[in-house]
Amino acid sequence: MSERRVGTRVLLAGRSRTEPGAPFLAGPTFAAPFFFAGDERGAQYTYGRYHNPTWTAFEDALADLEGGETSVFASGMAAISALLSTGLKPGDVLVLPDDCYYATRVLADERLRTIGVDVRPFATTALADADFDGVTLVWLETPTNPGLDVCDIAAIARRAHAAGALVAVDNTTATVAGQQPLALGADFSVASDTKALTGHADLVLGHVAAADPAWAARLRACRTLTGGIAGPMEVWLAHRSLTTLDVRLERQCANALAIAALLERHPAVRMVRYPGLPNDPAHAIAARQMQRFGPVVSFEVADRARADRFFTRVQLVTEATSFGGVHSSAERRARWGGDRVSAGFIRLSAGCEDPADLVDDIAQALD
């Protein structure tokens, strides 16, 4: 199936052809123990903390899209925590973007540093010149959340591997339908599937794909021992939602580009970032490694008062955190703290509304 285009693959991934009368996607399997007699060897399913048929179907689907064995976790942060805790021990060195997802930075500062991991922060745009000698793991996030900076995955992976380091990419913003980190040379692709991958803002989930099967086995063992497992209903919903990923992203990314073009020329907007804009600082690299530029646009208005007026007036954009859903949403990111953004910085996630309606509504809210 791998030679087919992504729009076909998301429909077929993880689905087995069965006898007439079977459903397209089998329902979720709810089980703690499974019937199991005799020796553990040869038993496919024994206990619900180890494995579940619903997980297997979704993980097979993601593995086909990612190009590496995949493990599903209870959330994006559970996936990130499993990868970092499995891949790093006291004395190891982690290179981490200082502009990546806030919770990842908190985890590195408040957990990894305390056990003796040497955490070395770099701006995403500075990673191209970073020294990877002695580094254990290079963590990338591209495009970053919320600044939308981009780095060259293939070039950094070559340099990191030459120095003996592994490379992990947080691919949440792009999703596997917009960017394939493993194909670009990364060792791991991690994502919060809460966002655009599932796209309906109704579940919390994450996954890690590993190029090396031995690392995939280590991650599954970590999930079993720590108990960071996802419920079968959430995983089944994620697999069902995966089938529409390509068509959702097609509309969302087109809407994001139209919104970014509006923002770029609007006098109330001081700055706009979207990798799909030809004059965006990240466009050249993004165009080389991304198939789609993602649903997220970031922009800045004069101050908090102007941002608050925007949210008061806009009708088709819901004020909420998170991103990637079928409904357009946005938030003033400075309300959380932790990101180096101005009081008027807004992260907007384009949904699947009619593009003309969406652009008109955002324009009148800014006016």
VENBELDA-V917307 format. One record per residue. N is the residue number from 0. RES is the residue in one small letter. PSI is psi in radians with two decimals (none if undefined). OMEGA is omega in whole degrees, 0 to 359 (999 if undefined). Layout:
# VENBELDA-V917307
n->{N N}
res->{RES RES}
psi->{PSI PSI}
omega->{OMEGA OMEGA}
This chain:
# VENBELDA-V917307
n->{0 1 2 3 4 5 6 7 8 9 10 11 12 13 14 15 16 17 18 19 20 21 22 23 24 25 26 27 28 29 30 31 32 33 34 35 36 37 38 39 40 41 42 43 44 45 46 47 48 49 50 51 52 53 54 55 56 57 58 59 60 61 62 63 64 65 66 67 68 69 70 71 72 73 74 75 76 77 78 79 80 81 82 83 84 85 86 87 88 89 90 91 92 93 94 95 96 97 98 99 100 101 102 103 104 105 106 107 108 109 110 111 112 113 114 115 116 117 118 119 120 121 122 123 124 125 126 127 128 129 130 131 132 133 134 135 136 137 138 139 140 141 142 143 144 145 146 147 148 149 150 151 152 153 154 155 156 157 158 159 160 161 162 163 164 165 166 167 168 169 170 171 172 173 174 175 176 177 178 179 180 181 182 183 184 185 186 187 188 189 190 191 192 193 194 195 196 197 198 199 200 201 202 203 204 205 206 207 208 209 210 211 212 213 214 215 216 217 218 219 220 221 222 223 224 225 226 227 228 229 230 231 232 233 234 235 236 237 238 239 240 241 242 243 244 245 246 247 248 249 250 251 252 253 254 255 256 257 258 259 260 261 262 263 264 265 266 267 268 269 270 271 272 273 274 275 276 277 278 279 280 281 282 283 284 285 286 287 288 289 290 291 292 293 294 295 296 297 298 299 300 301 302 303 304 305 306 307 308 309 310 311 312 313 314 315 316 317 318 319 320 321 322 323 324 325 326 327 328 329 330 331 332 333 334 335 336 337 338 339 340 341 342 343 344 345 346 347 348 349 350 351 352 353 354 355 356 357 358 359 360 361 362 363 364 365 366}
res->{m s e r r v g t r v l l a g r s r t e p g a p f l a g p t f a a p f f f a g d e r g a q y t y g r y h n p t w t a f e d a l a d l e g g e t s v f a s g m a a i s a l l s t g l k p g d v l v l p d d c y y a t r v l a d e r l r t i g v d v r p f a t t a l a d a d f d g v t l v w l e t p t n p g l d v c d i a a i a r r a h a a g a l v a v d n t t a t v a g q q p l a l g a d f s v a s d t k a l t g h a d l v l g h v a a a d p a w a a r l r a c r t l t g g i a g p m e v w l a h r s l t t l d v r l e r q c a n a l a i a a l l e r h p a v r m v r y p g l p n d p a h a i a a r q m q r f g p v v s f e v a d r a r a d r f f t r v q l v t e a t s f g g v h s s a e r r a r w g g d r v s a g f i r l s a g c e d p a d l v d d i a q a l d}
psi->{-0.29 -0.38 -0.22 2.78 2.79 -0.57 -0.53 -0.70 -0.64 -0.42 -0.56 -0.34 2.28 0.11 2.19 2.49 2.19 -3.02 2.75 2.46 -0.20 2.62 2.78 -0.74 2.02 2.54 2.93 2.54 2.00 1.90 2.44 -1.26 2.71 2.70 2.22 2.00 2.55 -2.68 2.60 -0.57 2.31 -0.18 2.12 -0.69 2.27 -0.79 2.52 -0.28 -0.32 -0.73 2.87 2.41 -0.55 -0.69 -0.81 -0.79 -0.77 -0.71 -0.65 -0.69 -0.83 -0.65 -0.69 -0.69 -0.68 -0.56 0.37 2.71 2.41 2.47 2.32 2.50 2.94 -0.37 2.97 -0.73 -0.52 -0.68 -0.79 -0.79 -0.73 -0.75 -0.80 -0.69 -0.54 -0.62 -0.18 2.49 2.95 2.34 -0.29 2.85 2.22 2.16 2.17 2.34 2.35 0.02 0.35 -3.05 2.31 -0.79 -0.55 -0.72 -0.68 -0.75 -0.77 -0.75 -0.73 -0.24 -0.95 -0.75 -0.64 -0.38 0.07 0.24 2.31 1.84 2.11 1.85 2.48 2.57 2.55 -0.71 -0.21 -0.10 -0.44 -0.45 0.14 2.65 2.08 0.13 2.23 0.02 2.46 -0.82 2.30 2.09 2.22 2.63 2.03 2.10 2.63 2.76 2.02 0.05 -0.32 0.54 2.74 2.53 2.79 1.78 -0.82 -0.79 -0.76 -0.68 -0.72 -0.79 -0.71 -0.79 -0.64 -0.50 0.00 0.23 2.68 2.78 2.24 2.48 2.14 1.90 0.41 -0.81 -0.72 -0.65 2.88 -0.31 -0.14 -0.27 2.38 1.61 -0.69 -0.66 -0.43 0.00 -0.06 2.73 -0.48 2.50 2.12 2.54 2.61 1.88 -0.07 -0.54 -2.25 -0.45 -0.79 -0.62 0.16 0.13 0.63 0.18 2.84 2.19 2.80 2.97 2.79 2.27 2.38 2.37 -0.56 2.10 -0.53 -0.69 -0.63 -0.70 -0.67 -0.68 -0.68 -0.68 -0.69 -0.75 -0.73 -0.77 -0.62 -0.29 0.34 0.94 2.70 2.60 2.57 -0.55 -0.77 -0.72 -0.70 -0.75 -0.67 -0.75 -0.72 -0.74 -0.51 -0.53 -0.45 0.15 -0.82 -0.80 -0.60 -0.84 -0.60 -0.81 -0.77 -0.75 -0.64 -0.72 -0.71 -0.73 -0.71 -0.70 -0.78 -0.69 -0.69 -0.85 -0.62 -0.54 0.01 2.31 -0.37 -0.16 2.16 -0.51 2.50 2.43 2.20 2.11 -0.35 -0.23 2.26 -0.54 0.19 2.48 -0.44 -0.05 -0.76 -0.83 -0.77 -0.70 -0.48 -0.58 -0.09 2.45 -0.47 2.69 0.04 2.91 -0.03 2.32 2.38 2.44 2.92 2.29 -3.13 -0.75 -3.07 -0.70 -0.74 -0.68 -0.74 -0.66 -0.65 -0.82 -0.50 -0.61 -0.53 2.44 -0.51 0.00 2.04 2.34 1.94 2.74 3.10 3.11 3.00 0.03 2.92 -0.37 2.32 2.44 2.86 2.85 2.72 1.87 -0.46 -0.25 -0.37 -0.44 2.98 -0.45 2.51 1.33 2.77 2.94 -0.40 0.28 2.22 2.26 2.12 2.31 2.02 2.31 -2.66 0.33 2.93 2.27 -0.67 -0.75 -0.74 -0.80 -0.75 -0.73 -0.75 -0.66 -0.80 -0.56 -0.65 -0.64 none}
omega->{190 180 179 180 188 180 175 185 180 178 185 189 176 181 179 176 185 184 177 180 178 178 176 178 181 181 182 176 179 181 167 170 172 175 189 179 175 185 180 182 180 178 181 182 181 186 191 175 181 188 182 180 179 174 185 181 181 178 176 178 180 179 177 181 184 184 178 181 190 175 179 182 186 178 175 179 174 178 179 181 180 181 181 181 178 186 187 176 179 182 178 183 177 170 187 176 179 178 178 183 188 183 176 178 178 178 180 183 189 179 186 179 184 178 174 174 178 182 182 182 174 169 180 181 179 184 179 182 183 177 183 177 179 182 179 184 174 180 177 169 186 352 181 178 12 190 178 169 185 173 184 184 185 182 180 179 178 181 180 180 177 179 179 181 171 182 175 180 169 188 186 186 183 192 181 177 179 184 181 183 182 178 179 175 179 178 182 171 183 181 166 181 172 188 191 183 178 161 181 175 183 177 178 188 175 177 171 172 183 178 182 180 179 176 177 179 178 180 177 178 177 179 180 185 181 178 181 188 178 176 181 179 179 181 178 177 179 180 177 181 181 184 181 184 184 182 176 182 178 179 183 182 175 177 180 179 179 178 180 178 175 183 183 183 184 184 180 185 182 183 174 176 171 185 180 176 183 181 176 181 182 192 186 179 181 181 179 190 182 174 174 186 173 183 189 174 175 179 185 171 193 186 181 181 179 177 180 178 177 182 176 186 185 186 184 180 182 176 183 175 186 182 175 182 180 175 178 180 180 174 173 192 183 181 180 190 175 177 179 181 180 180 180 181 182 171 184 178 182 178 185 178 175 186 181 178 183 180 179 182 180 179 182 178 177 179 999}
